[in-house]
Amino acid sequence: MRLVLAVALGSAVGGVARFLLSAWIEQRTATSFPYATLAVNISGSLLLGFLATWSFETAGVPAEMRALLTTGLCGGYTTFSTFSLETVALAEEGAMGRAATYVALSVTLSVLAAFVGILGARHFVAFRAR
């Protein structure tokens, strides 16, 4: 039950963070291109890469904290389902080039961000171990 509560708390925080960041970006971009979802997917991948690596490679991180940060926070924050829906919407509008660009940028930059997050966490753990 403690794991479920940890995930629920993390999901609530992640969902609110996603909402606030998306609203902030959408207010600053006057375009139909889904920059907000792209930014959330990339930053969420970076964050999940970092938090998952840090929490598994740091002794003493409780399972509840790991679940809160990864499944909860990052799961509530990331927007892959929204990404899929927006890609279909672009395709249905006949904007195949924009849809393909969105898919390519989302996948490539999110995977790269996860890699950078993993490297960052490993350097952080090594630095703290000194």
Residue frames as qw, qx, qy, qz and C-alpha x, y, z in Angstrom:
[[0.000, 0.885, 0.466, 0.000, 0.00, 0.00, 0.00],
 [0.321, -0.755, 0.102, 0.563, 2.91, 2.39, 0.69],
 [0.369, -0.070, 0.603, 0.703, 4.18, 1.90, -2.87],
 [0.144, 0.651, 0.668, 0.331, 0.73, 2.70, -4.27],
 [0.180, -0.919, -0.257, 0.238, 0.52, 5.88, -2.20],
 [0.405, -0.521, 0.330, 0.675, 4.03, 6.89, -3.29],
 [0.300, 0.222, 0.675, 0.636, 3.12, 6.43, -6.96],
 [0.010, 0.809, 0.575, 0.119, -0.14, 8.35, -6.46],
 [0.273, -0.848, -0.051, 0.451, 1.66, 11.29, -4.84],
 [0.381, -0.318, 0.505, 0.706, 4.34, 11.34, -7.52],
 [0.253, 0.453, 0.720, 0.461, 1.72, 11.14, -10.28],
 [0.052, -0.903, -0.411, 0.115, -0.15, 14.11, -8.85],
 [0.297, -0.745, 0.195, 0.565, 3.00, 16.23, -8.72],
 [0.377, -0.085, 0.668, 0.636, 4.09, 15.10, -12.20],
 [0.209, 0.639, 0.689, 0.271, 0.70, 15.83, -13.70],
 [0.098, -0.939, -0.209, 0.255, 0.60, 19.32, -12.22],
 [0.366, -0.561, 0.399, 0.626, 4.17, 19.99, -13.39],
 [0.358, 0.224, 0.726, 0.543, 3.25, 18.86, -16.91],
 [0.096, 0.830, 0.545, 0.069, 0.18, 21.09, -16.91],
 [0.211, -0.889, -0.009, 0.407, 2.11, 24.15, -15.71],
 [0.375, -0.376, 0.544, 0.650, 5.02, 23.71, -18.14],
 [0.318, 0.405, 0.741, 0.432, 2.70, 23.02, -21.07],
 [0.034, 0.907, 0.413, -0.070, 0.60, 26.09, -20.30],
 [0.297, -0.767, 0.189, 0.537, 3.73, 28.24, -19.99],
 [0.362, -0.142, 0.666, 0.636, 5.10, 27.05, -23.36],
 [0.240, 0.583, 0.722, 0.285, 1.76, 27.30, -25.15],
 [0.050, -0.920, -0.253, 0.294, 1.39, 30.92, -23.99],
 [0.237, -0.718, 0.364, 0.543, 4.73, 31.73, -25.59],
 [0.205, -0.101, 0.791, 0.567, 4.34, 29.90, -28.90],
 [0.547, 0.459, 0.194, -0.673, 1.68, 30.93, -31.35],
 [0.336, 0.353, -0.758, -0.433, 1.73, 27.87, -33.55],
 [0.902, -0.079, -0.048, -0.422, -0.13, 24.62, -34.05],
 [0.636, 0.325, -0.669, 0.206, 3.14, 22.66, -33.70],
 [0.766, -0.588, -0.225, -0.128, 3.02, 20.82, -30.36],
 [0.331, 0.601, -0.504, 0.525, 6.13, 22.37, -28.79],
 [0.518, -0.535, 0.395, -0.539, 4.78, 21.91, -25.25],
 [0.977, -0.092, 0.127, -0.146, 4.40, 18.15, -25.59],
 [0.756, 0.484, -0.298, 0.324, 7.77, 17.91, -27.31],
 [0.034, 0.655, -0.488, 0.576, 9.41, 19.79, -24.42],
 [0.726, -0.400, 0.356, -0.432, 7.68, 17.63, -21.81],
 [0.990, 0.131, -0.046, -0.001, 8.65, 14.39, -23.59],
 [0.593, 0.544, -0.390, 0.447, 12.29, 15.44, -23.86],
 [0.150, -0.589, 0.498, -0.618, 12.59, 16.80, -20.31],
 [0.857, -0.273, 0.207, -0.385, 10.64, 13.82, -18.95],
 [0.937, 0.239, -0.211, 0.144, 13.00, 11.41, -20.66],
 [0.327, 0.584, -0.475, 0.572, 15.99, 13.28, -19.26],
 [0.460, -0.503, 0.399, -0.613, 14.46, 13.28, -15.77],
 [0.962, -0.116, 0.069, -0.237, 13.48, 9.62, -15.87],
 [0.794, 0.392, -0.360, 0.294, 16.92, 8.61, -17.14],
 [0.106, 0.565, -0.510, 0.640, 18.54, 10.52, -14.29],
 [0.596, -0.405, 0.347, -0.600, 16.17, 9.49, -11.50],
 [0.984, 0.001, -0.090, -0.156, 16.01, 5.82, -12.42],
 [0.711, 0.387, -0.430, 0.400, 19.79, 5.54, -12.66],
 [0.043, -0.545, 0.475, -0.689, 20.40, 7.56, -9.49],
 [0.717, -0.352, 0.246, -0.549, 17.81, 5.67, -7.45],
 [0.992, 0.040, -0.112, -0.038, 19.08, 2.24, -8.51],
 [0.710, 0.370, -0.346, 0.489, 22.78, 3.08, -8.20],
 [0.090, -0.562, 0.413, -0.711, 22.57, 4.86, -4.84],
 [0.408, -0.177, -0.858, 0.255, 22.49, 2.67, -1.76],
 [0.075, -0.306, -0.621, 0.718, 19.71, 3.36, 0.67],
 [0.356, 0.025, -0.213, -0.909, 17.07, 4.76, -1.69],
 [0.454, 0.137, 0.783, -0.403, 13.85, 3.13, -0.47],
 [0.207, 0.297, 0.844, 0.396, 11.56, 1.38, -2.94],
 [0.080, 0.806, 0.545, -0.216, 8.81, 3.89, -2.10],
 [0.072, -0.763, 0.158, 0.623, 11.03, 6.85, -3.05],
 [0.207, -0.169, 0.760, 0.593, 12.11, 5.11, -6.26],
 [0.161, 0.520, 0.820, 0.176, 8.46, 4.42, -7.17],
 [0.016, 0.845, 0.318, -0.429, 7.42, 7.99, -6.29],
 [0.096, -0.671, 0.341, 0.652, 10.12, 9.50, -8.50],
 [0.096, -0.171, 0.809, 0.554, 10.06, 7.15, -11.48],
 [0.010, 0.423, 0.876, 0.231, 6.64, 5.56, -11.95],
 [0.068, -0.767, -0.537, 0.344, 4.82, 8.35, -10.13],
 [0.073, -0.745, 0.061, 0.661, 6.48, 11.67, -10.92],
 [0.052, -0.335, 0.651, 0.679, 7.83, 10.83, -14.36],
 [0.118, 0.334, 0.908, 0.223, 4.80, 8.73, -15.30],
 [0.071, 0.788, 0.525, -0.314, 2.45, 11.56, -14.37],
 [0.080, -0.723, 0.174, 0.664, 4.63, 14.08, -16.16],
 [0.164, -0.216, 0.730, 0.628, 5.43, 12.48, -19.51],
 [0.527, 0.473, 0.193, -0.679, 3.03, 12.69, -22.38],
 [0.148, -0.182, 0.848, 0.475, 3.59, 9.92, -24.85],
 [0.274, 0.520, 0.809, -0.016, -0.11, 9.27, -25.28],
 [0.181, 0.853, 0.157, -0.463, -0.63, 12.94, -26.06],
 [0.107, -0.533, 0.614, 0.572, 2.26, 12.76, -28.50],
 [0.264, 0.148, 0.910, 0.284, 0.56, 9.91, -30.33],
 [0.241, 0.735, 0.604, -0.191, -2.76, 11.70, -30.54],
 [0.066, 0.836, -0.102, -0.535, -1.14, 14.92, -31.79],
 [0.201, -0.314, 0.760, 0.532, 0.81, 13.01, -34.43],
 [0.263, 0.428, 0.850, 0.158, -2.40, 11.47, -35.75],
 [0.151, 0.847, 0.352, -0.368, -4.08, 14.91, -35.71],
 [0.043, -0.670, 0.411, 0.616, -1.23, 16.41, -37.78],
 [0.206, -0.036, 0.881, 0.425, -1.47, 13.51, -40.23],
 [0.230, 0.611, 0.756, -0.049, -5.24, 13.86, -40.51],
 [0.104, 0.855, 0.080, -0.503, -4.78, 17.57, -41.27],
 [0.764, 0.618, 0.069, 0.173, -2.59, 16.51, -44.19],
 [0.031, -0.904, 0.413, -0.107, 0.55, 17.85, -42.51],
 [0.988, -0.005, -0.105, 0.115, 2.55, 14.67, -43.10],
 [0.545, 0.508, -0.332, 0.578, 5.91, 16.48, -43.14],
 [0.256, -0.611, 0.350, -0.662, 5.20, 18.17, -39.81],
 [0.909, -0.306, 0.064, -0.274, 3.94, 14.88, -38.37],
 [0.909, 0.192, -0.214, 0.302, 7.11, 13.08, -39.47],
 [0.258, 0.597, -0.364, 0.667, 9.29, 15.90, -38.10],
 [0.562, -0.561, 0.239, -0.558, 7.45, 15.74, -34.79],
 [0.987, -0.152, -0.024, -0.047, 7.92, 11.96, -34.54],
 [0.760, 0.367, -0.267, 0.465, 11.60, 12.13, -35.50],
 [0.038, 0.626, -0.354, 0.694, 12.37, 14.97, -33.07],
 [0.716, -0.498, 0.154, -0.465, 10.40, 13.42, -30.22],
 [0.993, -0.085, -0.057, 0.066, 11.95, 9.97, -30.49],
 [0.685, 0.418, -0.255, 0.539, 15.52, 11.05, -31.26],
 [0.005, 0.622, -0.320, 0.715, 15.75, 13.85, -28.69],
 [0.754, -0.498, 0.118, -0.413, 13.96, 11.89, -25.97],
 [0.970, -0.025, -0.127, 0.204, 16.27, 8.90, -26.33],
 [0.496, 0.483, -0.276, 0.667, 19.27, 11.24, -26.35],
 [0.316, -0.653, 0.216, -0.654, 17.93, 13.04, -23.27],
 [0.919, -0.365, -0.003, -0.152, 17.50, 9.73, -21.42],
 [0.846, 0.202, -0.202, 0.451, 21.11, 8.87, -22.27],
 [0.180, 0.588, -0.264, 0.743, 22.32, 12.26, -20.99],
 [0.623, -0.591, 0.103, -0.503, 20.24, 11.77, -17.82],
 [0.974, -0.167, -0.108, 0.106, 21.83, 8.36, -17.22],
 [0.649, 0.343, -0.236, 0.637, 25.34, 9.77, -17.73],
 [0.125, -0.662, 0.173, -0.719, 24.53, 12.73, -15.50],
 [0.805, -0.512, 0.026, -0.300, 23.31, 10.47, -12.71],
 [0.932, -0.005, -0.165, 0.323, 26.39, 8.27, -12.94],
 [0.403, 0.472, -0.240, 0.746, 28.67, 11.31, -12.69],
 [0.420, -0.644, 0.093, -0.633, 26.57, 12.67, -9.82],
 [0.926, -0.365, -0.066, -0.074, 26.76, 9.34, -7.92],
 [0.806, 0.172, -0.199, 0.530, 30.53, 9.12, -8.53],
 [0.124, 0.606, -0.187, 0.763, 31.03, 12.72, -7.37],
 [0.620, -0.602, 0.078, -0.498, 29.02, 12.13, -4.17],
 [0.965, -0.177, -0.162, 0.105, 30.97, 8.93, -3.45],
 [0.532, 0.507, -0.348, 0.583, 34.24, 10.86, -3.17]]
